[in-house]
Amino acid sequence: MAQILTKEAVLEALGRVQEPELHQDLVTLNMIRDLEISEGKVSFKVMLTTPACPLRGRIESEARTAVLAVPGVQSVDVRLDSDVPNDGRMRGLVTTPIRNAVAVGSGKGGVGKSTVAVNIAIALAQAGARVGLMDADIYGPNVPTMMGIQQLPPPNGNRLVPAIAYGVKVISMGLLVKPGQPLIWRGPMLNSAIRQFLSDVDWGELDYLIVDLPPGTGDASLSLAQALPLSGAIIVTLPQLVSLEDASRGIQMFRTLEVPILGIIENMSYLDLPDGTRMDLFGAGGGAQLAQSRQANFLGQIPIDRRVRIGGDSGKPIILAEPESAAARALRLVAERVAAEISIAALSTKNDLPINIVE
């Protein structure tokens, strides 16, 4: 007598498939949806925690293999979808749901922090996420130039509407003042501007709000952390000692503010030469050493490439202009790792935090 194929048997098999980064099985994580069985044919959906999941292929393969091993299964149809978890933090100034807010900072200027923030935002949007990019560098807003944006759309009543470029919603002081106009503001005015970027902007629902901070550990970073509960922070550094020392101060600032460190990115790590060798212009391995010494995740290295600068100047970042370049591939991989760390942080802390009633 042939064994009857049941949903319970399929779920038992899928219960042995681990999500590689969350270290729990797909069933326990409630990632299996729409399970159907018809004459030996099994179909189901795996709901990933981010559309930019770096291990989506592995999860799909292991789920398929596990179900095919169940007696009576003839074929398996696995579909992948995503539902980005909310970190559970209350964001009182924001009237629409922002599931995760991530600051991109550094201890000093000139490390390519805005370049990293812009390309990460675009990579997440390309993967299918709803992404906002807030340029919190009030004194030196470079994001509009890098994103090829010159003005904001008309306001929606008394609320600002962010510009949209490459699938990313963008707000920046550079879109609110005349080109080249300096902002000679004291701390309270800076704090007010950052709060307005949160309370007076019609962001809509976002999976990720990426916040490009100004250099250093001054008023903007403090104001942001106080006004917008952050899912975490990313630190961008160069391999050289001076940059690492400044980045270390940035890490300490966020930890003092009780903002989790999602990881460290080493920018301008090396230069690929025509003969196939690499030149370490700013030293080697400093980012990984800093991550180890400060017990933080190392999210990856980004090589030096003049096309990164060209893309930023022209308003078409390298992840779009040269998607197969080594720098673009590295930035895409970094974005996937960032998304994974955000999911891990959200799912590991949300049960201990106040419920976000607007989710």
Beta strands, then each sheet from edge to edge (+ up, - down):
strand 1: 18-19
strand 2: 24-25
strand 3: 32-38
strand 4: 41-48
strand 5: 75-82
strand 6: 101-105
strand 7: 131-135
strand 8: 163-165
strand 9: 168-172
strand 10: 208-212
strand 11: 232-237
strand 12: 261-266
strand 13: 271-272
strand 14: 278-279
strand 15: 298-301
sheet 1: 1+ 2-
sheet 2: 3+ 4- 5-
sheet 3: 8+ 9- 7- 10- 6- 11- 12- 15-
sheet 4: 13+ 14-
end
